């Protein structure tokens, strides 16, 4: 293990894992308390269309995926505010169309056979220096936004009708939460892949929710749990030579079961 | 000036008329109860008064102006405070949401805001629960916290939508006694189907089922309240049979 730490790509993987874990702890908390998990799934799969487009045009993957994810987030925000009762239908549509577009774009790219699996299940060992800057920048932006607008985001998440009556611009904050979710999902895809991203955004968060009296505490605990699961998952991945994304999720799920068991036995 | 003045108000969702020709005045220090069957338009009327639904026909004036102008003078306690009990939030944070945010600092809450929120919690007798998670309280305690949230902005009128819907009998009595106490300084408007309880506290009762029927209860009339109650029950039963 020690000798592995001297490799650049292992160091990058560890840094990226922690950065993404903290970001997904904060944003995952917002997704869970706002009951947006299915929306996050829709955004993650729509983002695959952006990955395909980026490969086709030869632009950075993060750029293409972020573009698609943010547009998906804006469409979802619009549907939620105007056609809430048909939301599941529209999200299902976007989910499928995004994936289909991604597959077609990659087929159309001449002479390039991209490894689809690396986007479905993550490729944390292929994180570059630029990726880390992007992840770090996003985390800083999330922290600044959460610090200044915490009370508004809390009010909108807890009781949006009341927040409206107190003069808070609810559609703006709802859109902000969705856009931050979209950007976080894109970086989380790099770590665990788009199939598993929902697990990373919900499992540590669920445990944290049970242990928290405030949203802020839930976000911090989620970040800590998520980082721990990611680092453990990476170690298992290295030790037993298994896929890192799946390994991280199984560590998280195993921990969740242990937590629920202890909870049932009233030990936590 | 009336606190709320409603003139010739009608409202429809699509083609379905919900409210028709409503006239209603709420004066200072009134304790007004709005009763009526489910789907009779009570909650819709509240949403119109709060400016959540736009006025289609007729006029509503709160403090002499359009409903959206004076929201800071209105304290609102919504229905269903039992949803979302998993949400990790402390009682004090819920109450702090009641502030309109004029004194807000760059981040977090101002000292005055916290003092004010604690004061509102003391008013409803819940100050010792400030640091508790809201989901761990009973239905009645949670409802009192919601009243504190509404009191936080020092409103001149308190509007409550079915405040005792999911609370046990003791809790209901406590809520109404609290409202009676608050009524010494502010106007109260309660929507409820809980006729028997409300008649002991309200000074004005209106019955809404698309149209509005007024029952003013003076002290002498309160002795006749039982008769009134029976009549209203019959109204509701009739609607039920239709």
HADDOCK unambig.tbl for C-alpha pairs under 7 A between the chains (distance, minus, plus):
assign (segid A and resid 33 and name CA) (segid B and resid 87 and name CA) 6.36 0.50 0.50
assign (segid A and resid 147 and name CA) (segid B and resid 107 and name CA) 6.52 0.50 0.50
assign (segid A and resid 148 and name CA) (segid B and resid 106 and name CA) 6.70 0.50 0.50
assign (segid A and resid 148 and name CA) (segid B and resid 107 and name CA) 5.02 0.50 0.50
assign (segid A and resid 151 and name CA) (segid B and resid 108 and name CA) 6.63 0.50 0.50
assign (segid A and resid 155 and name CA) (segid B and resid 97 and name CA) 6.26 0.50 0.50
assign (segid A and resid 165 and name CA) (segid B and resid 71 and name CA) 6.75 0.50 0.50
assign (segid A and resid 166 and name CA) (segid B and resid 98 and name CA) 6.99 0.50 0.50
assign (segid A and resid 166 and name CA) (segid B and resid 100 and name CA) 5.29 0.50 0.50
assign (segid A and resid 167 and name CA) (segid B and resid 100 and name CA) 6.90 0.50 0.50
assign (segid A and resid 209 and name CA) (segid B and resid 88 and name CA) 6.49 0.50 0.50
assign (segid A and resid 212 and name CA) (segid B and resid 88 and name CA) 5.88 0.50 0.50
assign (segid A and resid 213 and name CA) (segid B and resid 88 and name CA) 4.77 0.50 0.50
assign (segid A and resid 213 and name CA) (segid B and resid 89 and name CA) 5.48 0.50 0.50
assign (segid A and resid 213 and name CA) (segid B and resid 90 and name CA) 6.06 0.50 0.50
assign (segid A and resid 213 and name CA) (segid B and resid 133 and name CA) 5.36 0.50 0.50
assign (segid A and resid 214 and name CA) (segid B and resid 88 and name CA) 4.62 0.50 0.50
assign (segid A and resid 214 and name CA) (segid B and resid 89 and name CA) 4.42 0.50 0.50
assign (segid A and resid 214 and name CA) (segid B and resid 90 and name CA) 6.09 0.50 0.50
assign (segid A and resid 215 and name CA) (segid B and resid 88 and name CA) 5.38 0.50 0.50
assign (segid A and resid 215 and name CA) (segid B and resid 89 and name CA) 6.16 0.50 0.50
